[in-house]
Amino acid sequence: FGCITYAIYVVYTGDKDVTGEQIIEGAFRRFNIKLTHPVKFVFLEKRYLVEASLYPHFTLLGQSLGSVFLGWEALMKCVPDVYIDSMGYAFTLPLFKYLGGCHVGCYVHYPTISTDMLSVVRNQNARFNNAAFITSNPLLSTLKLVYYYLFGFVYGLVGSRSDVIMVNSSWTLNHILSLWRAGACTNIVYPPCDVQMFLDIPLHKENRTTEYSIVSLGQFRPEKDHPLQIRVFAKFLGKKTMGQQSLPKLILIGGCRNQQDEQRVNRLKKLCEELGVEKNVEFKVNIPFEELKKYLADATIGLHTMWNEHFGIGIVECMASGTIILAHNSGGPKLDIVVPYEGHITGFLADNEDDYSETMAHILSLSPEKRLEIRQNARQSVSRFADQEFEEAFLLSVEPLFK
């Protein structure tokens, strides 16, 4: 008789105010994912230890050490045979490997620290994660750089303990190879994008009465740089290069996770008023999926301004739905997504406010036929990010963990 092996799938979660059934129902409602096998949820009490708000200073170190205590709680409640971290808690990998005796793997969406972050501090550039009072003080910049280098060394040490390393883009791959130095077990696995849901949207043929809209898709987080989008749009409207009666609209679609995100949206609305574009900017917060699809179906341009976006699922969704993407010339958009398809253009990249504004005007100055050609190229190019492609690449990568 053959030997039948049963697998029990366990998910550690810090969501204590929901049931396992509600989590599964939410996955189906939001992502159209229906599980064919039962999943066991292990509910953790110490998730607050990895919240950034708990560490106003030395946030990277605080969250990483907090993840060790959270990982210890997880290990005490359930010791798995195989542990795969998909949350970016690299400091838990040695814990599960050496104390839990597990085979360990990880799927890195965004490095906790990157060589780009080091260069920002080294060059004393102000960013959302590098305050102006530090950039203006050489001593503080030097101390922060030393802190980053030490943290990067330890981060590389714990990350390299993983038996299998998956990364979500070429940009992430380059940084992980530089920091973890474990190329033999590192593979790119593009994240799953349900592109078919957007490919089903029909491409509308433009006419003279078409009203242009520019859609931004992404959570209202500081790194997404929504203020840049509003400034770009205001500069674009100020040039009055449009040869049509009605001005285009900028529609910002995104999710708010907490009160801080809601306050961020309110500040963005005030910025619109200051720049005099409030009548042409709409905010759509936490809208249903079907409503999101409608806005994408009607949009001409998909706008994305995050510097060094690790991948950019929202960009893929915009391209699949038929918008012409305009993204930042860095990270995943530059290396993996907004790249030529069979020698044909699939979208546009920009570096700064002026570049964005000029490219936006250029896109809307193209003929409807040329825009349709770009939209079709983009749609054909994103099939490589489909769910099925992810499933095959993921299973192939984790196979060594089960031998």
Secondary structure, 3 states (H helix, E strand, C coil): CCCCCCCCEEEEECCCCCCHHHHHHHHHHHHCCCCCCCEEEEECCCHHHHCHHHCCCCHHHHHHHHHHHHHHHHHHHCCCCEEEECCCCHHHHHHHHHHCCCEEEEEECCCCCCHHHHHHHHCCCCECCECHHHHCCHHHHHHHHHHHHHHHHHHHHHHCCCCEEEECCHHHHHHHHHHHCCHHHEEECCCCECHHHHHCCCCCCCCCCCCCEEEEECCCCHHHCHHHHHHHHHHHHHHCCCCCCCCCEEEEEECCCCHHHHHHHHHHHHHHHHHCCHHHEEEEECCCHHHHHHHHHHCCEEECCCCCCCCCHHHHHHHHHCCEEEEECCHHHHHHHCCCECCECCCEEECCHHHHHHHHHHHHHCCHHHHHHHHHHHHHHHHHHEHHHHHHHHHHHHHHHHC
